């Protein structure tokens, strides 16, 4: 009898699995431009000493040439931004501390927590899945030290309200620096993972898309004044680059706000990978594939949860496991906006599992080793690079 019951259970599970496979809908063929690449170091990077002085003259000459390309195309600033969980306050503890303690104690504890979180990730991840401060400094130095490079940090919470707050702060940062940028006109923004969602929110606000208009109404209701800041940004050209950003938010249709998307991906299919390959990073970036709508966490405070509910009415409910499972099952890799570069970054392991060391294929974009390749691809995708080679 025991074996009969076990057999029935196995049959039921197999039937459900078969039904799921037969009825699921895979992502449709992309209607945006998709280009395939294989990572090439171009010039070897000295990882033992990531300082500019320790790099070869050829590496330095290449980066200086990209600096000239950016200057000729009037780029006045480069802004880097990290993704989820590696920022100042990923779990929204600061408002909780402010409610529990007097202001001066709460501020002190909050600053310590922020410093601890960023120091922890900086040490543990180093240059994987995180723009290390030394990385940003090296980028600025190698371009020639005359294009300011900023490492923008936000709370990094995995929900609408955190990203919305991050977008507001980034808008204010660019606005505050607009006078110095204005003569050169352009800002290059490079965002890893969910920083790309912040860029999408900014693009919608600037383009006055239906989403942008709804967000502006919400800003008015919340008493947040950024109209003047947005007006200053409209005098600039913003170039958006996303690195391994999962598809959650739609971008406006306006051509000037379309991003270029760099995604770690294996093979020439437009679909993402299967679960069986995750341990060896077989199919590329699994976090980009799985961090889609439905994967958000709940906000930590009543105020943020209320704001999150309002944002969900505009941006969609992204805290929904059923929605998440349905989205993951489509194997969506290519977002329906911008130009997507599917890149084999060669971080697959053939023998031993390596998913932790590669951060499930999500960490390679921000490495020193990939800096030259990514910069080359960004320059050739966005700017006039005549005589670069």
GULOTI-188341 format. One line per 5 residues: their letters; for each residue x negated, y, z negated of C-alpha. Coordinates in pm, 1 decimal, padded with zeros to 6 digits. Example, Ala and Ser with C-alpha at 12.3 -4.5 7.8 and 13.67 -1.06 7.14 Angstrom:
% GULOTI-188341
as) -01230.0 -00450.0 -00780.0 | -01367.0 -00106.0 -00714.0
% end
This chain:
% GULOTI-188341
xxxxx) 00000.0 00000.0 00000.0 | -00285.3 00236.1 -00089.0 | -00440.6 00199.3 00257.8 | -00101.5 00252.8 00420.9 | -00055.8 00581.5 00231.7
xxxxx) -00410.2 00692.0 00317.3 | -00348.4 00600.4 00681.7 | -00024.7 00801.3 00688.3 | -00199.3 01103.9 00534.9 | -00480.8 01083.2 00791.2
xxxxx) -00225.1 01048.8 01071.7 | -00031.0 01353.8 00949.9 | -00349.2 01564.4 00920.2 | -00465.5 01453.3 01265.4 | -00123.8 01533.2 01413.3
xxxxx) -00118.7 01880.3 01259.6 | -00473.9 01945.5 01381.1 | -00385.0 01827.5 01732.5 | -00070.5 02041.7 01736.5 | -00272.8 02343.4 01622.7
xxxxx) -00528.9 02291.9 01897.1 | -00266.3 02241.5 02168.5 | -00050.5 02539.0 02072.0 | -00310.1 02800.5 01981.8 | -00367.9 03082.6 02226.5
xxxxx) -00723.5 03175.3 02314.3 | -00817.1 03538.2 02373.1 | -00744.5 03652.2 02729.7 | -01022.5 03737.7 02970.0 | -01151.7 04088.1 02887.9
xxxxx) -01036.0 04377.5 03106.0 | -01332.2 04588.7 02997.4 | -01689.0 04571.8 03126.1 | -01895.9 04288.1 02976.0 | -02268.3 04244.8 03033.3
xxxxx) -02486.4 03952.7 02923.9 | -02845.6 03987.6 02801.9 | -03117.3 03780.2 02640.2 | -03321.4 03941.2 02365.2 | -03672.4 04037.3 02469.2
xxxxx) -03906.0 04190.5 02215.3 | -04057.4 04401.9 02498.6 | -04355.1 04483.5 02275.6 | -04431.8 04285.2 01959.4 | -04356.0 04454.3 01628.1
xxxxx) -04596.8 04418.9 01336.5 | -04356.8 04293.2 01067.0 | -04629.4 04248.8 00806.4 | -04663.6 04626.9 00791.5 | -04355.0 04808.4 00927.5
xxxxx) -04516.7 05152.5 00915.5 | -04565.2 05354.7 01232.5 | -04944.0 05354.7 01190.4 | -04951.6 04973.7 01192.5 | -04775.5 04941.3 01528.6
xxxxx) -04953.2 04899.3 01857.0 | -05009.5 05198.1 02082.8 | -04782.5 05036.5 02342.9 | -04494.8 05006.6 02092.6 | -04538.5 05368.1 01985.9
xxxxx) -04553.7 05488.5 02346.8 | -04229.3 05307.1 02427.4 | -04045.5 05460.1 02132.3 | -04183.4 05806.8 02212.8 | -04052.8 05764.1 02566.7
xxxxx) -03705.7 05690.1 02427.1 | -03740.4 06001.6 02213.3 | -03800.6 06202.3 02531.6 | -03491.2 06044.2 02689.7 | -03278.5 06148.4 02391.5
xxxxx) -03415.5 06503.6 02398.9 | -03362.6 06539.4 02775.0 | -03003.4 06427.4 02724.3 | -02960.5 06686.4 02445.1 | -02925.5 06445.4 02151.5
xxxxx) -02966.9 06662.4 01842.1 | -02915.0 06400.2 01572.9 | -02898.6 06023.3 01523.7 | -02675.8 05886.5 01247.6 | -02698.2 05526.9 01124.2
xxxxx) -02427.0 05370.4 00909.8 | -02402.9 05035.2 00733.3 | -02107.9 04797.1 00716.3 | -01902.4 04642.9 00436.5 | -02022.3 04553.7 00083.6
xxxxx) -02372.1 04706.7 00112.2 | -02280.0 05067.9 00030.7 | -02217.8 05280.4 -00275.4 | -01906.9 05124.0 -00428.0 | -01771.8 04821.7 -00235.7
xxxxx) -01521.7 04718.0 -00504.4 | -01390.1 05062.1 -00593.9 | -01522.1 05064.9 -00951.2 | -01588.3 05439.7 -00971.2 | -01219.3 05543.5 -01008.9
xxxxx) -01172.5 05273.5 -01274.0 | -01469.9 05406.4 -01472.7 | -01331.9 05760.1 -01444.8 | -01007.6 05641.8 -01605.8 | -01182.7 05454.4 -01885.7
xxxxx) -01455.1 05696.5 -01994.1 | -01519.3 06069.5 -02033.5 | -01636.5 06233.1 -01713.7 | -02006.6 06264.2 -01799.8 | -02026.2 05897.4 -01906.0
xxxxx) -01826.3 05779.1 -01604.1 | -02052.4 05974.9 -01367.9 | -02364.0 05828.4 -01525.1 | -02230.7 05471.4 -01507.0 | -02103.6 05524.7 -01153.3
xxxxx) -02441.9 05652.3 -01033.0 | -02615.6 05355.1 -01191.7 | -02375.5 05111.5 -01027.1 | -02418.6 05277.6 -00688.9 | -02794.5 05271.6 -00721.3
xxxxx) -02793.3 04910.1 -00837.7 | -02572.5 04790.5 -00552.4 | -02776.8 04959.1 -00282.3 | -03108.0 04854.6 -00439.9 | -02984.4 04495.9 -00467.2
xxxxx) -02885.5 04470.9 -00099.8 | -03194.0 04658.5 00012.8 | -03413.2 04405.7 -00165.8 | -03212.3 04093.1 -00081.3 | -03132.9 04171.7 00281.4
xxxxx) -03438.8 04386.9 00354.8 | -03377.6 04474.9 00721.8 | -03105.5 04213.9 00785.8 | -02749.9 04346.0 00817.8 | -02850.7 04673.7 00652.0
xxxxx) -03024.9 04990.2 00772.5 | -03314.8 04998.4 00531.2 | -03422.8 05356.6 00449.6 | -03770.5 05273.2 00582.6 | -03610.3 05160.0 00910.5
xxxxx) -03440.6 05497.9 00957.2 | -03760.8 05683.5 00865.0 | -03959.5 05475.4 01114.5 | -03701.6 05540.8 01385.8 | -03726.9 05917.2 01333.8
xxxxx) -04107.4 05914.5 01322.6 | -04141.8 05695.4 01629.7 | -03916.2 05920.0 01839.0 | -04149.9 06211.0 01771.7 | -04009.3 06353.1 01445.9
xxxxx) -03808.8 06627.0 01618.3 | -03469.7 06449.7 01624.6 | -03326.7 06423.2 01269.8 | -03211.5 06071.6 01176.6 | -02964.2 06029.4 00889.7
xxxxx) -02874.6 05714.0 00698.8 | -02504.3 05771.4 00621.8 | -02368.6 05568.9 00331.2 | -02004.6 05516.4 00236.2 | -01831.3 05309.8 -00032.2
xxxxx) -01825.3 05001.4 00198.8 | -01496.3 04871.2 00061.0 | -01323.0 04615.2 00282.2 | -00987.6 04791.3 00322.5 | -00824.7 05082.2 00508.1
xxxxx) -00856.7 05345.0 00234.6 | -01232.4 05294.9 00195.8 | -01292.4 05325.8 00568.7 | -01061.4 05626.6 00595.8 | -01253.2 05800.0 00316.5
xxxxx) -01578.3 05708.6 00492.7 | -01450.6 05864.4 00815.8 | -01360.6 06188.7 00635.4 | -01703.1 06206.4 00472.5 | -01881.5 06142.6 00801.5
xxxxx) -01676.0 06410.8 00976.8 | -01775.0 06655.8 00703.4 | -02140.7 06554.0 00730.1 | -02152.6 06615.4 01105.0 | -01960.2 06941.6 01063.9
xxxxx) -02209.5 07062.9 00801.6 | -02493.8 06998.5 01046.3 | -02309.2 07126.2 01354.2 | -02491.9 07457.2 01372.3 | -02828.9 07287.9 01408.1
xxxxx) -02694.3 07029.9 01655.3 | -02487.8 07267.2 01870.0 | -02767.8 07382.7 02100.5 | -02840.0 07021.7 02191.1 | -02471.8 06921.4 02198.5
xxxxx) -02496.7 06545.3 02133.9 | -02488.8 06317.2 01831.3 | -02575.5 05949.2 01861.0 | -02392.3 05736.2 01603.3 | -02505.8 05376.7 01547.6
xxxxx) -02287.2 05170.0 01316.0 | -02329.9 04815.3 01194.3 | -02025.8 04593.7 01135.8 | -01725.2 04779.7 00986.8 | -01897.0 05115.7 01026.9
xxxxx) -01754.2 05078.0 01376.6 | -01404.6 05107.4 01224.1 | -01505.3 05444.5 01077.7 | -01614.2 05553.4 01425.6 | -01279.8 05438.8 01570.0
xxxxx) -01088.4 05648.1 01315.0 | -01298.3 05955.0 01399.1 | -01248.7 05900.4 01772.6 | -00870.5 05878.5 01726.4 | -00865.2 06197.2 01519.0
xxxxx) -01068.8 06384.8 01780.5 | -00870.4 06254.0 02078.0 | -00529.9 06338.0 01928.7 | -00411.8 05988.4 02015.2 | -00082.4 05867.8 01862.8
xxxxx) -00289.2 05701.7 01590.1 | -00490.7 06020.1 01542.7 | -00177.3 06234.3 01511.5 | -00032.1 05997.9 01250.2 | -00359.8 06009.7 01056.3
xxxxx) -00355.5 06391.0 01065.3 | -00004.1 06393.4 00921.3 | -00125.1 06167.2 00643.6 | -00417.6 06400.4 00575.5 | -00173.4 06689.9 00535.1
xxxxx) 00039.9 06486.4 00294.6 | -00271.7 06402.7 00090.6 | -00382.7 06767.8 00089.1 | -00709.9 06690.5 00267.4 | -00826.3 06981.3 00485.1
xxxxx) -01057.7 06882.2 00769.1 | -00905.4 07073.0 01063.1 | -01200.9 07313.1 01080.6 | -01445.1 07023.9 01058.0 | -01272.4 06844.7 01345.4
xxxxx) -01278.6 07166.1 01551.7 | -01656.5 07183.3 01506.2 | -01694.6 06819.7 01615.5 | -01495.8 06889.7 01931.9 | -01774.9 07127.5 02036.5
xxxxx) -02013.4 06828.6 02034.5 | -02047.4 06511.7 02238.9 | -02041.3 06206.2 02015.7 | -02195.6 05884.3 02149.7 | -02073.4 05578.4 01958.8
xxxxx) -02265.8 05250.0 01936.5 | -02126.8 04956.6 01739.1 | -02338.1 04660.4 01630.5 | -02147.5 04340.6 01557.3 | -01823.1 04525.0 01478.4
xxxxx) -01516.3 04298.1 01441.1 | -01205.4 04406.0 01627.4 | -00958.8 04565.2 01386.2 | -00880.3 04920.8 01500.7 | -00791.6 05036.0 01849.8
xxxxx) -00984.0 05322.1 02005.5 | -00825.3 05611.1 02199.6 | -00810.3 05574.6 02576.1 | -01006.1 05894.0 02641.6 | -01328.3 05810.2 02828.9
xxxxx) -01546.7 06042.7 02621.3 | -01470.3 05843.3 02305.9 | -01539.0 05492.8 02435.3 | -01814.5 05305.4 02247.7 | -02076.9 05064.6 02364.4
xxxxx) -02065.2 04740.5 02167.4 | -02369.6 04520.5 02102.6 | -02273.0 04168.9 01992.3 | -02489.2 03867.6 01911.7 | -02353.8 03591.3 02135.9
xxxxx) -02466.6 03269.6 02296.6 | -02376.0 03140.2 02646.9 | -02193.0 03318.0 02929.0 | -01841.1 03264.5 02797.9 | -01640.3 03563.4 02678.8
xxxxx) -01507.6 03362.0 02380.8 | -01657.1 03334.0 02034.3 | -01794.4 03015.9 01882.3 | -01645.9 02723.5 01693.3 | -01674.2 02642.3 01323.2
xxxxx) -01894.8 02341.5 01390.7 | -02182.8 02569.9 01492.9 | -02179.6 02804.7 01196.3 | -02455.0 02639.6 00988.2 | -02709.8 02668.4 01269.2
xxxxx) -02587.6 03008.0 01397.1 | -02522.6 02820.6 01719.5 | -02280.8 03060.7 01884.7 | -02402.2 03400.3 01764.7 | -02235.5 03639.3 01519.1
xxxxx) -01968.6 03460.1 01315.5 | -01889.5 03756.2 01089.7 | -01811.2 03968.6 01397.1 | -01574.5 03692.6 01506.8 | -01414.5 03625.5 01167.5
xxxxx) -01403.4 03973.5 01009.4 | -01098.9 04065.3 01217.9 | -00755.1 04197.7 01120.7 | -00618.6 04000.4 00827.9 | -00952.7 03965.8 00648.6
xxxxx) -00929.6 04283.0 00438.6 | -00929.0 04276.0 00057.7 | -00687.8 04455.7 -00173.3 | -00781.5 04803.5 -00292.2 | -00883.7 04816.2 -00658.6
xxxxx) -00687.0 05116.5 -00791.0 | -00323.3 05221.4 -00781.1 | -00411.6 05540.2 -00591.8 | -00607.9 05353.7 -00324.6 | -00339.6 05085.1 -00293.6
xxxxx) -00078.8 05354.6 -00233.5 | -00297.2 05516.2 00032.8 | -00366.6 05174.5 00180.5 | 00005.5 05108.4 00218.0 | 00048.7 05434.9 00408.2
xxxxx) -00249.0 05355.1 00629.6 | -00113.1 05005.8 00695.3 | 00195.1 05166.6 00848.4 | -00035.3 05343.4 01096.4 | -00320.5 05097.7 01145.6
xxxxx) -00145.5 04768.7 01077.9 | -00144.5 04522.3 00789.6 | -00496.8 04382.8 00772.2 | -00462.7 04199.3 00438.7 | -00281.7 03893.6 00566.4
xxxxx) -00428.2 03543.1 00572.5 | -00173.1 03413.5 00823.1 | -00258.0 03698.8 01060.0 | -00628.7 03638.0 00998.2 | -00603.7 03267.5 01081.9
xxxxx) -00409.1 03342.9 01398.9 | -00664.5 03603.6 01506.4 | -00962.7 03379.0 01432.1 | -00806.2 03092.7 01629.9 | -00812.3 03304.1 01947.8
xxxxx) -01195.1 03312.3 01936.2 | -01186.8 03678.7 02033.1 | -01539.9 03805.2 02093.0 | -01502.5 04104.5 02325.9 | -01303.9 04403.5 02192.8
xxxxx) -01056.9 04573.8 02430.2 | -01248.0 04902.6 02434.6 | -01574.3 05041.1 02564.1 | -01854.2 04847.5 02733.2 | -01964.3 04529.8 02558.2
xxxxx) -02314.8 04387.6 02571.9 | -02322.3 04019.8 02474.1 | -02679.4 03949.9 02366.7 | -02849.5 03622.5 02282.2 | -03073.6 03744.1 02000.5
xxxxx) -03232.5 03397.3 01979.6 | -03153.6 03343.2 01611.4 | -03011.3 02992.9 01659.8 | -03170.4 02702.4 01472.4 | -03203.2 02369.6 01654.3
xxxxx) -03277.6 02152.8 01351.0 | -03233.7 02305.4 01004.0 | -02932.4 02515.3 00893.9 | -03020.2 02886.5 00896.6 | -02686.4 03061.1 00850.2
xxxxx) -02790.6 03225.3 00521.0 | -03116.7 03366.4 00655.9 | -02938.4 03506.0 00963.9 | -02639.0 03630.0 00757.9 | -02425.9 03409.0 00983.5
xxxxx) -02568.2 03574.4 01293.6 | -02471.1 03919.1 01165.1 | -02807.2 04039.1 01039.0 | -03026.8 04060.7 01348.3 | -02906.9 04398.4 01478.6
xxxxx) -03074.3 04605.7 01206.9 | -03410.3 04426.5 01202.1 | -03735.3 04603.9 01282.3 | -03799.7 04341.7 01547.2 | -03482.5 04439.3 01736.8
xxxxx) -03535.8 04817.7 01712.8 | -03718.0 04855.0 02043.2 | -03481.7 04627.8 02237.7 | -03168.7 04793.9 02099.6 | -03303.1 05143.2 02162.0
xxxxx) -03388.9 05049.7 02520.0 | -03040.0 04910.8 02578.0 | -02868.8 05209.5 02415.4 | -03069.3 05461.4 02618.9 | -03006.4 05279.1 02945.9
xxxxx) -02635.6 05244.3 02869.4 | -02566.9 05602.1 02761.6 | -02828.5 05832.1 02913.1 | -03023.1 05923.1 03220.9 | -03337.1 05711.0 03189.5
xxxx) -03497.0 05796.7 03523.2 | -03870.6 05721.0 03521.1 | -03841.2 05547.7 03180.7 | -04009.0 05229.3 03304.2
% end
